C-alpha cells in the first residue's frame, strides 16, 4: 500500500470539497478502499460541530495572541503527544505561523515566527482517530498518518473560514510531511 499516494489523494479531497462533511466522507471512502473498516464513531463523526469547536478555539487564541500583519502562512501541526497523567499516546495538534515568502521553504527551515504561548488545540475527532490507531496496530499507519492528516486538514481548512482574511494554510506532521492549502479570503 502506498501511503504517499493516499496522503496525496486525501489532500486533493480536502482541496476540492465544498463542505467539511463532504471532505470527510470522501476521505473515509479513500481509506476504506484499502480494506480498512473505520469504527463508526470515527467514520460518522459530525464534522460541522467539530469545525465550530475548532473555530471557537482559534478565535479565542487569535484574540489572546493576534496574528502579525506580515504573516504569510499559518501552520497546523500534528505530533504524537503523551498524556501527562497516564503517559499514553495522544493526538497533538497546534497552530503557529511564519513570514517566509515561500511558506513551504519557511516551514522546512524552521521559520515559525508566530508561536502563541499556548498554541495547542483539542479535537474530539483527532482523539478518536488516535484511539483507533492505537487499537489496531496492524493498520496504525493508515489511521495515524492518512486519516489523521485528513481529519486535521479538513478541520483546519473549514474552521479558518470566516474568522479573518488568513494567509496560506499548511497542515502536516512535525516530522516533515506537510501539504499546502491556498490562502483563505472570505
N, C-alpha and C positions, 0 to 999 in steps of 0.2 A: 504494500500500500504506500502510495506517495503522499506523505504528509504535506510537503511543499505545495503540490498541486491542489490538495484540499484547502490549504490555507489561502491560496490564491483564489479559488472558487468562492470561498466564504467572503473574502474581500470584495469581489465583484458583486456578490449578492447584496452586501450592505450598501455598496455604492449605488446600485440601481433601484433599491427598494423605496417605495413611496411612504411606507409606514414601518414602525418598529416591529409590529406583529408580522407584517409581510416578510420582512428581512429574517426574522427568527424562524418562521415557517419554512422558508427556503433553506436556511442553514441546517435546520433539523433534517430536511429532506436530503441535503448533500451528505450529511454524516450518516444517516440511516441507510443510504445506498451502499455503504461499506459493510452492511450486515449488523451494525451495532443497534441494539434495541435500547433507546434512550428512555430512562424512567419517566413515567407520566408527569411527575412533579416538575421535571426539567422541560420535557417536551411541550407541555401545555401551559407553561408559565405565561402570566398576564403581563406582556411587555409594556402596555400603556401605563399600568401602575408602577412598574419598575422604573420606567423613564421619568415619570413625575417625581418619584422619590429621589432619583439621582439629580434631576434638575433643581430640586429644592436644596440638596446638599451643595451643589455648585453655586447657586445664587448666594447662599449663606457664606460659603468660602470666599467668593469673589467680593462680597461686601466687606468681610474681615481683612482680606488681602487683595486689594484691587489689581486688576490686570494692568501692567505697564502699557503706555501708549505705543511703544516701539516693538511690542510683542509680534512675532511673525508666525509662531506656531504654539499650539497647546498640545502637550503630550499626556496621554492617558496610559499609565504604565501598569503592567501586571507583573507580579512576583509571587514567589511562594513565601507566605508569612507563617509564623508559628504563634499559636495561641499562647499568651503569656502565662496562663494558669496551667493548661494541660500539656503545652508544648507540641500539640498536634498540628499537623499541616493545615493551613487555611489559605483561602484566596486573598492575595494582597492586591490592592487597586489604589492608585493615587493620580493626582493631576499636578502637572508642572508645565513649564513652557520656556521658550527661548526667543532670541532675537536674530538668529542667523538668516541671511538672505536665502539660503538653501536649507530648509528645515531638516531634510534627511541628513545632510552633512553636519549641521549644527547639533542634531541629536547624537549622531555617531561619534562626534568629537567631544561629547560631554557638555554641550552648551546649554544646559538648563539654567538660565539666568533667573527665571521666575520659579521659586520653590517656596510655597507658603509654609509657615511654621507647622501647620497640621494639615498636610495635603491628602490625607487618607480618606477614602470613600468606602461606603458599605453598599453591598448589593446582595440581596437575597438570592438572585439568580446565580451570581458568581459563586456564592457559598454552596448552592445546590449542585452546580457543575463540579466543583472541587470535591464535594462529598461523593458524587457518582464516580469520579475518577479514583478516589481512594478505595471505593467499594469494588472496583473492577480493575484489578491490577493488569490483567491481560490487555485491556483497552485504555489504560491510563493515558497514553499519549493522544488518542483521539479526543478524549474528554478534556484533558488539561492543556492541550495545545490548540487543536482545531476548534472545538466547541467553546472553550474559554475565550479564545480570541474573538470568535463570532459574537458571543454574548457581550463582551466588553466593547467591541466596535459598534454594535447596534445600540447599546446603551449610550455610549459617548456621542455618537452621531446625532441621535434623536433627542437626547437630554440637553444638548447645547443649542438646539433650535429655539429661537425666541428669547434667549437670555440677553444677548447683545450681538453686535457685529463682531464675530470672532475670526481669528486667523485660521490658517490651515490646521487641521487636526492630525495628529499622529497617534496611533494606537498600537501597542505591542508589548513585547516582553523585555524586561530589563536585560535579558540575556542577548538581545540584539535583533530579533525578528520584529520588524515594525512595518506597518502599512500607512500610507498617506491618504487622507480624505480631504478634498478641496475645501477652501475657505467657506464658512457659513455666513451668508449675508441675508438676514431676514429682518 
